[in-house]
Amino acid sequence: MTELPPPFTTLAATHRHDAVIENSEFLAFAERADTPEAALAQLAALRTRYPDATHHCWAYRIGPAYRFGDDGEPGGTAGAPILRAIEGQGVDHVMVVVVRYYGGVKLGTGGLVRAYGGTAAECLRTAPRLEVRPRQALQVSVPFEHLSGLYHLLGTWDARRGEEAYTGAGVTLPVEVYPEDVDAFRAALRDATRGSAVVDSEA
């Protein structure tokens, strides 16, 4: 059986935080991203939305994968602090882009690190969060007369259900339940169908 990924905390919705530091505007955007392609698409969308900005600096963390970009700022002063902000806030599957409009005052390397990292961290700190818990996929088959009992159990166990497939003996459908609920769900289904249900784990 395939090992399930661990739970993680991500963002429930796109979030924005603006700051003005030494006349420069910093617009931080944070959003959930489940693939590098999705993260880079968000960057491209913000480049299109703010084409006249001086810099579009960014970082993403998706499980073990991460990348960041300084977009013309001195190396290590923008993308890396944004990545550290993501890690410091304990979120995953997240892309953060900080758009800068230069205000005429040079911040220096330390000032840039604080500006980019601080703006990103505040954006993430105030963003709505979502706990993502993986579910175990099961294939459930029950005779027709026990279908209502199955649907009642799915609601009780907060299970997701897929498309029904009808067979000569009854109904088969894919179901997803939290890993810690699998054994209890099997037992409850066995009781509800007087042992006639068949539950297979999907690899």
Phi, psi and chi 1 to 4 in degrees:
 res  aa     phi    psi   chi1   chi2   chi3   chi4
   1 MET       -  136.3 -169.1  168.2   60.6      -
   2 THR   -66.1  134.3  -55.1      -      -      -
   3 GLU   -73.4  132.0 -172.3  173.9  -29.4      -
   4 LEU   -77.0  146.2  -65.6  175.5      -      -
   5 PRO   -67.7  155.9   23.4  -31.4      -      -
   6 PRO   -71.7  159.3   26.0  -33.4      -      -
   7 PRO   -63.8  156.1  -16.2   28.4      -      -
   8 PHE  -149.7  161.6   62.1   88.9      -      -
   9 THR  -105.7  127.8  -59.7      -      -      -
  10 THR  -130.0 -164.3 -172.6      -      -      -
  11 LEU   -97.5  138.3  -56.9 -173.3      -      -
  12 ALA   -80.4  -20.9      -      -      -      -
  13 ALA  -159.5  161.6      -      -      -      -
  14 THR   -62.9  141.4  -56.5      -      -      -
  15 HIS  -137.2  149.2 -165.5   62.2      -      -
  16 ARG  -132.2  143.9  173.2  176.8  172.8  172.2
  17 HIS  -140.6  129.7  172.7   73.6      -      -
  18 ASP  -110.4  146.6  -61.9   -7.8      -      -
  19 ALA  -145.9  147.9      -      -      -      -
  20 VAL  -115.7  120.0  177.5      -      -      -
  21 ILE  -128.3  115.8  -59.0  168.7      -      -
  22 GLU    49.9   48.1  -63.8  -72.8   -5.6      -
  23 ASN    74.0   -9.6  -63.8  -28.1      -      -
  24 SER   -87.5  138.5  -78.8      -      -      -
  25 GLU   -93.0  132.0  -74.9 -174.5   74.2      -
  26 PHE  -119.2  117.6  -68.3   85.8      -      -
  27 LEU  -110.9  111.6  -42.8  177.5      -      -
  28 ALA   -99.9  132.0      -      -      -      -
  29 PHE  -124.2  127.2  -61.2   86.0      -      -
  30 ALA  -123.0  138.6      -      -      -      -
  31 GLU  -153.2  151.2 -170.6  171.7   -9.9      -
  32 ARG   -68.3  139.9  177.6  174.5  176.8  172.7
  33 ALA  -142.4  122.1      -      -      -      -
  34 ASP   -96.4   -9.4  -69.1  -36.3      -      -
  35 THR  -140.4  154.4   64.1      -      -      -
  36 PRO   -57.0  -36.1  -27.2   35.9      -      -
  37 GLU   -62.5  -40.4  -66.8   76.2   16.4      -
  38 ALA   -66.1  -39.9      -      -      -      -
  39 ALA   -62.7  -46.3      -      -      -      -
  40 LEU   -70.0  -27.5  -64.9  177.2      -      -
  41 ALA   -66.6  -36.6      -      -      -      -
  42 GLN   -64.4  -41.0  -66.7  165.7   21.3      -
  43 LEU   -61.2  -46.2  173.5   62.4      -      -
  44 ALA   -61.0  -39.1      -      -      -      -
  45 ALA   -64.9  -38.8      -      -      -      -
  46 LEU   -73.4  -32.6  -72.7  166.6      -      -
  47 ARG   -62.5  -39.4  -74.2 -171.2 -168.0  -82.3
  48 THR   -68.8  -38.4  -59.0      -      -      -
  49 ARG   -73.5  -32.6 -170.7  168.0  154.1 -164.8
  50 TYR  -125.1   65.4  -60.9   97.3      -      -
  51 PRO   -68.6  -21.4   26.9  -35.3      -      -
  52 ASP   -94.6    4.6   55.7  -21.6      -      -
  53 ALA   -68.6  154.5      -      -      -      -
  54 THR   -73.5  -40.6  -39.9      -      -      -
  55 HIS  -144.3  148.6  -56.0  -79.7      -      -
  56 HIS  -125.4   91.2  -57.1   79.9      -      -
  57 CYS   -97.2  149.9  -56.9      -      -      -
  58 TRP  -157.3  166.3   55.9  -83.7      -      -
  59 ALA  -161.1  148.8      -      -      -      -
  60 TYR  -135.0  153.8   67.9   70.8      -      -
  61 ARG  -133.7  119.4  162.4   71.1   72.1  179.8
  62 ILE  -132.8   93.8  -56.3  169.0      -      -
  63 GLY    60.6 -129.8      -      -      -      -
  64 PRO   -78.1  -10.8   27.5  -33.4      -      -
  65 ALA   -87.7  137.5      -      -      -      -
  66 TYR  -152.5  153.1   65.5   89.8      -      -
  67 ARG  -152.5  159.6  -89.4 -175.8   68.6 -167.3
  68 PHE  -153.4  161.2   55.1   85.4      -      -
  69 GLY  -143.5  139.2      -      -      -      -
  70 ASP   -92.2  -15.2  -65.9  -46.0      -      -
  71 ASP    47.7   48.9 -166.2   30.4      -      -
  72 GLY    94.4  -14.1      -      -      -      -
  73 GLU   -73.1  158.1  -65.8  -77.8   30.8      -
  74 PRO   -54.1  140.1  -26.3   34.5      -      -
  75 GLY   -52.4  131.4      -      -      -      -
  76 GLY    85.6    0.2      -      -      -      -
  77 THR   -99.2   -8.1   63.2      -      -      -
  78 ALA  -132.1  -66.6      -      -      -      -
  79 GLY   -61.5  -46.0      -      -      -      -
  80 ALA   -63.3  -43.3      -      -      -      -
  81 PRO   -63.2  -33.1  -23.8   32.8      -      -
  82 ILE   -65.9  -43.7  -64.7  170.6      -      -
  83 LEU   -61.2  -42.7  178.6   62.6      -      -
  84 ARG   -63.1  -33.4  -74.9 -162.9  -65.4  -87.5
  85 ALA   -65.5  -41.4      -      -      -      -
  86 ILE   -60.3  -48.5  -66.3  171.8      -      -
  87 GLU   -66.9  -37.2  -66.2  169.4  -20.1      -
  88 GLY   -67.7  -27.5      -      -      -      -
  89 GLN   -87.9   -3.1  -70.5  -65.8  -43.0      -
  90 GLY    69.5   30.1      -      -      -      -
  91 VAL  -110.3  159.1  -71.0      -      -      -
  92 ASP  -138.2  166.9 -161.2   -9.0      -      -
  93 HIS    53.4   51.5  -70.8 -119.9      -      -
  94 VAL  -134.1  138.7  167.4      -      -      -
  95 MET  -117.3  132.1  171.4   66.2  157.6      -
  96 VAL  -123.7  128.6  177.0      -      -      -
  97 VAL  -119.9  129.2 -179.4      -      -      -
  98 VAL  -113.0  115.2  179.8      -      -      -
  99 VAL   -93.1  128.7  176.6      -      -      -
 100 ARG  -117.4  133.6 -178.4 -169.6 -175.1 -169.3
 101 TYR  -108.6  113.3  -75.4   89.9      -      -
 102 TYR   -65.9  133.3  179.9   57.1      -      -
 103 GLY  -106.1    9.5      -      -      -      -
 104 GLY    97.2   -8.3      -      -      -      -
 105 VAL  -113.7  122.2  178.4      -      -      -
 106 LYS   -74.0  134.5  -68.7 -169.5  174.7 -178.8
 107 LEU   -92.9  -17.3  -59.7 -178.4      -      -
 108 GLY    77.3  165.8      -      -      -      -
 109 THR   -63.1  -44.5   54.7      -      -      -
 110 GLY   -63.5  -40.2      -      -      -      -
 111 GLY   -65.0  -38.1      -      -      -      -
 112 LEU   -66.4  -44.3  -72.4  171.7      -      -
 113 VAL   -57.2  -46.1  168.0      -      -      -
 114 ARG   -67.3  -39.1  -74.1 -170.5  -64.6  -85.2
 115 ALA   -67.3  -50.0      -      -      -      -
 116 TYR   -69.9  -47.7  -80.9  104.6      -      -
 117 GLY   -65.0  -41.6      -      -      -      -
 118 GLY   -68.8  -40.3      -      -      -      -
 119 THR   -65.9  -42.8  -53.0      -      -      -
 120 ALA   -63.6  -44.1      -      -      -      -
 121 ALA   -63.9  -40.6      -      -      -      -
 122 GLU   -68.6  -36.9 -175.0   61.9   16.9      -
 123 CYS   -60.6  -46.1 -176.5      -      -      -
 124 LEU   -70.6  -36.4  -68.8  167.3      -      -
 125 ARG   -62.0  -35.6 -170.2 -173.4   68.6   77.5
 126 THR   -96.8    0.7   55.0      -      -      -
 127 ALA   -79.3  146.8      -      -      -      -
 128 PRO   -68.9  138.3   25.1  -32.2      -      -
 129 ARG  -111.8  160.6  -59.7 -167.9  177.1 -161.6
 130 LEU  -140.6  127.7  172.8   69.9      -      -
 131 GLU   -88.7  121.5 -179.2   75.8   15.1      -
 132 VAL  -104.7  116.7  177.8      -      -      -
 133 ARG  -113.9  123.3  -64.9  166.3   58.9 -154.3
 134 PRO   -67.3  152.5   25.3  -33.0      -      -
 135 ARG  -115.5  155.0  -64.1  173.4 -173.0 -112.0
 136 GLN   -91.0  128.7  174.4   68.8   50.6      -
 137 ALA   -84.5  130.4      -      -      -      -
 138 LEU  -128.1  154.1  -56.0  170.8      -      -
 139 GLN  -112.7  117.3 -167.5   78.7   13.6      -
 140 VAL  -112.4  131.8  178.1      -      -      -
 141 SER  -124.5  129.2  -59.2      -      -      -
 142 VAL  -136.8  150.4  -62.4      -      -      -
 143 PRO   -64.6  157.1  -18.7   31.0      -      -
 144 PHE   -54.9  -38.0  -72.0  114.3      -      -
 145 GLU   -69.5  -13.8   64.7  -93.7   24.8      -
 146 HIS  -106.9   11.8  -66.5  -59.2      -      -
 147 LEU   -64.3  -42.0 -163.2   52.0      -      -
 148 SER   -64.5  -36.7   61.5      -      -      -
 149 GLY   -63.9  -38.9      -      -      -      -
 150 LEU   -63.1  -46.8  168.6   61.1      -      -
 151 TYR   -63.8  -35.2  -73.4  146.9      -      -
 152 HIS   -63.2  -42.2  174.3   72.6      -      -
 153 LEU   -66.9  -36.5  -78.0  178.0      -      -
 154 LEU   -60.3  -39.6  -66.1 -177.9      -      -
 155 GLY   -68.1  -39.8      -      -      -      -
 156 THR   -62.7  -37.6  -58.0      -      -      -
 157 TRP   -99.2   12.4  -65.8   99.2      -      -
 158 ASP    51.8   46.8 -173.8   23.7      -      -
 159 ALA   -94.7  149.6      -      -      -      -
 160 ARG   -93.6  142.8  -69.4 -178.4 -172.3  150.8
 161 ARG  -124.1  148.9   69.6 -177.8 -134.9 -149.8
 162 GLY  -100.8 -154.2      -      -      -      -
 163 GLU   -79.5  134.1 -173.0  108.0    4.7      -
 164 GLU   -73.7  144.6  -62.3  169.2  -13.4      -
 165 ALA  -125.7  125.7      -      -      -      -
 166 TYR   -92.5  135.4  -66.5   91.5      -      -
 167 THR  -122.3  176.8   66.8      -      -      -
 168 GLY   -64.0  -27.5      -      -      -      -
 169 ALA   -95.2  -17.8      -      -      -      -
 170 GLY   164.9 -137.7      -      -      -      -
 171 VAL  -128.0  138.4  175.9      -      -      -
 172 THR  -118.8  134.9  -62.3      -      -      -
 173 LEU  -149.3  147.0   75.5  159.2      -      -
 174 PRO   -75.5  140.5   22.0  -25.9      -      -
 175 VAL  -134.4  144.8  169.7      -      -      -
 176 GLU  -124.5  125.3  -67.8 -178.2   -9.4      -
 177 VAL  -129.2  160.7  -62.6      -      -      -
 178 TYR   -65.8  142.8  -68.6  119.9      -      -
 179 PRO   -53.7  -38.9  -23.6   31.4      -      -
 180 GLU   -70.9  -12.6   61.9  -89.9   23.4      -
 181 ASP   -98.6   -5.3  -66.8  -22.0      -      -
 182 VAL   -58.7  -50.7  168.7      -      -      -
 183 ASP   -64.3  -43.0  -69.5  -18.6      -      -
 184 ALA   -67.1  -37.4      -      -      -      -
 185 PHE   -63.3  -44.4  174.4   76.1      -      -
 186 ARG   -58.1  -46.2  -75.4  177.6 -174.6  -90.0
 187 ALA   -64.8  -42.7      -      -      -      -
 188 ALA   -65.4  -39.0      -      -      -      -
 189 LEU   -67.9  -38.2 -174.4   58.8      -      -
 190 ARG   -62.4  -42.7 -171.6  170.6   56.6 -117.4
 191 ASP   -66.5  -41.9  -68.1  -16.0      -      -
 192 ALA   -68.7  -25.7      -      -      -      -
 193 THR  -110.6   13.7   60.7      -      -      -
 194 ARG    52.5   40.2  -65.1 -165.6  -73.4  -80.0
 195 GLY    81.1    5.1      -      -      -      -
 196 SER   -90.2   -9.1   60.8      -      -      -
 197 ALA   -77.0  148.2      -      -      -      -
 198 VAL  -119.5  127.4  176.1      -      -      -
 199 VAL  -124.3  120.6 -178.8      -      -      -
 200 ASP  -115.6  138.5  -66.3  -41.9      -      -
 201 SER   -80.3  136.6  -63.4      -      -      -
 202 GLU   -88.3  137.2  -67.0 -170.2   -8.7      -
 203 ALA   -68.7      -      -      -      -      -
